[in-house]
Amino acid sequence: MTSQTPDPLIYVVEIDLPPEDGPRSLATFSRWYANVHAPHLYEAGFTTCTSYRAVRGGMGIVDIYQAPDWLVFAGERFARYRQVAAADPHLPLFMAGIANRRTPYVAVDGLAAAAPLASDWIALWRFSAGTELFAETQAWLAATGFTARLLRRTREAPTGGSDRPNAALLIESRSKPLEALPVDAPQALRAAVVAAEPFAGYRLYPWPDDARLMNPG
């Protein structure tokens, strides 16, 4: 019997920090994420934990986690993490009341998409797609070599839901991403992307939140 190839999981968690004290909230969140939350998630079975701050579109912070497949949510390690997280004495008080979206995706383009996400900038172009548009987008990526991970929403996460569309392009970049897809992208894809809410952001770690370091020469 041939074993089935697992679908790499890319789990996107979006949050809005309290607006009334932005710099202090961000500093508090950053310390907790780097020193408490990310280590817990690695122990839970995730292989990559990274966080991006918005410069365009979407919610203020986008955290992206990777795992070999959906089974990370069903394992004993994740169950233990949820118990630890529920009693986390370091959790910032404001985290309990903030808006969030939790969207699990699988990578349509297979195991190549399991490479660790480590780019300084990302763009997340979300869109609604049927079978035909998925196929057209995948063919365009293969033909042009445009570097992007094509993602498809999977079942809801056990920790929360999302109203995001069923498809996304995750684009990695060393500098601030372009504000639109290339003109040679399929017309149906460009129209679908325009109708959704895009996100572009820079990596919070290992950078401090310092504009001088976000645009290297």
C-alpha positions in Angstrom: 0.0 0.0 0.0 1.4 3.4 -1.0 1.4 5.9 1.9 -0.3 9.2 1.2 1.9 12.3 1.0 1.0 14.7 3.9 -0.2 18.2 3.1 2.1 20.9 4.7 0.0 23.0 7.0 0.4 26.8 7.1 -1.7 28.2 10.0 -2.3 32.0 9.8 -3.4 33.7 13.0 -4.3 37.4 12.8 -4.8 39.8 15.7 -5.4 43.5 16.3 -3.5 44.9 19.3 -5.2 47.4 21.5 -5.0 50.8 19.7 -5.1 53.0 22.8 -1.4 52.3 23.7 0.1 51.0 20.5 3.9 51.0 21.3 3.5 49.6 24.8 1.0 46.9 23.6 3.4 45.9 20.8 6.4 45.7 23.2 4.4 43.6 25.7 3.1 41.3 22.9 6.6 40.9 21.4 8.2 39.9 24.7 5.5 37.4 25.4 5.5 36.0 21.9 9.2 35.5 21.6 9.9 34.3 25.2 6.7 32.3 26.0 4.3 31.7 23.1 6.6 30.6 20.4 8.5 28.1 22.6 5.2 26.6 23.7 4.2 26.2 20.0 7.4 24.5 19.1 6.8 22.1 21.9 3.3 21.6 20.5 4.7 20.3 17.3 4.9 23.3 15.0 8.1 23.6 13.0 8.1 27.4 12.2 6.7 30.2 14.3 7.0 33.7 12.9 5.2 37.0 13.2 4.7 40.0 10.8 3.5 43.5 11.5 1.1 45.1 9.0 2.1 48.0 6.7 -0.9 47.4 4.4 -4.2 45.8 4.8 -5.6 43.1 7.1 -5.3 43.0 10.9 -2.3 44.5 12.7 -0.3 41.4 13.4 -0.1 38.2 11.3 1.5 35.1 12.9 2.3 32.2 10.6 2.9 28.7 11.9 4.0 25.7 9.9 3.6 22.0 10.6 4.0 18.8 8.5 0.2 18.3 8.3 -3.1 18.8 10.0 -2.4 16.1 12.5 -0.4 18.6 14.6 -3.8 19.7 16.0 -4.8 16.1 16.9 -1.6 15.0 18.8 -0.9 14.8 22.5 1.7 17.5 22.3 -0.9 20.1 21.1 -3.4 18.9 23.7 -0.7 19.5 26.4 0.1 22.9 24.9 -3.6 24.0 25.2 -3.6 23.1 28.9 -0.4 25.1 29.4 -1.7 28.0 27.4 -4.9 28.1 29.3 -3.0 28.7 32.5 -0.2 30.9 31.1 0.7 33.4 33.9 2.6 35.5 31.4 -0.2 36.1 28.9 -0.8 39.8 28.5 -4.2 40.8 29.9 -5.3 42.4 26.7 -4.9 39.2 24.7 -8.2 37.8 26.1 -10.3 40.5 24.6 -8.7 41.2 21.2 -10.2 40.4 17.8 -8.6 37.5 16.0 -8.9 35.2 13.0 -7.4 31.7 12.8 -7.1 30.3 9.3 -5.5 26.9 8.6 -4.3 26.4 5.0 -2.7 23.5 3.2 -0.1 24.1 0.5 -1.5 23.2 -3.0 2.0 23.0 -4.5 3.1 20.1 -2.3 6.1 19.4 -0.2 8.2 22.2 -1.8 5.9 24.5 0.2 7.0 22.9 3.4 10.3 24.9 3.3 10.6 27.1 6.4 9.1 30.6 6.1 12.0 33.0 6.9 11.5 36.0 4.7 11.8 39.6 6.0 8.6 40.7 4.2 5.5 38.8 3.1 2.4 39.6 1.1 -0.7 37.5 1.7 -3.2 37.8 -1.2 -6.4 36.1 -0.2 -9.2 35.3 -2.7 -12.1 33.1 -3.4 -11.4 30.3 -5.9 -13.1 27.3 -7.4 -11.4 24.3 -9.0 -10.8 26.2 -12.3 -9.1 29.2 -10.7 -6.9 27.0 -8.5 -5.8 25.1 -11.6 -5.2 28.3 -13.6 -3.2 29.9 -10.8 -1.1 26.8 -10.3 -0.4 26.7 -14.1 0.6 30.4 -14.1 3.0 29.9 -11.2 4.6 26.9 -12.9 4.9 28.6 -16.3 6.3 32.0 -15.0 8.3 30.9 -12.1 6.7 33.6 -10.0 7.6 32.8 -6.4 4.6 32.2 -4.3 3.0 29.5 -2.2 -0.6 28.7 -3.3 -2.7 27.9 -0.3 -6.1 26.3 0.1 -8.2 26.6 3.3 -8.7 23.4 5.2 -11.0 22.6 8.1 -11.5 25.0 11.0 -8.8 25.2 13.7 -9.8 23.7 17.0 -8.9 27.0 18.7 -11.1 29.4 16.6 -12.6 30.2 13.3 -12.1 32.6 10.4 -14.1 34.3 7.7 -11.2 34.5 5.2 -11.7 33.3 1.6 -10.8 29.7 0.7 -7.5 30.5 -1.2 -4.4 32.6 -0.8 -1.1 33.4 -2.3 1.8 33.8 0.2 4.6 35.8 -1.4 8.0 36.1 0.3 10.3 39.1 -0.2 13.5 40.7 1.0 11.9 44.2 0.8 8.5 45.7 0.8 6.3 43.7 -1.6 4.6 45.2 -4.7 1.0 46.4 -4.1 -0.4 44.4 -7.0 0.1 41.1 -8.7 2.2 41.1 -11.9 0.2 42.1 -15.0 0.7 38.7 -16.6 -1.2 37.0 -13.7 -4.5 35.5 -14.9 -7.2 38.1 -15.1 -9.6 36.1 -13.0 -7.0 35.8 -10.3 -6.3 39.6 -10.3 -10.0 40.3 -10.1 -10.5 37.9 -7.2 -7.5 39.3 -5.3 -8.7 42.9 -5.7 -12.1 41.9 -4.2 -10.5 40.6 -0.9 -8.4 42.2 1.8 -4.6 42.0 1.2 -1.9 42.0 3.8 1.7 43.1 3.6 4.0 43.2 6.6 7.5 42.9 7.9 9.0 40.3 10.3 9.0 41.3 13.9 11.8 38.9 14.7 14.7 39.3 14.9 14.2 43.0 14.1 13.1 45.6 16.6 10.3 47.8 15.5 12.8 50.3 13.9 12.1 52.0 10.6 15.9 52.3 9.9 16.2 48.6 9.8 13.1 47.9 7.6 14.5 49.3 4.4 18.2 48.2 4.1 20.2 49.8 1.3 
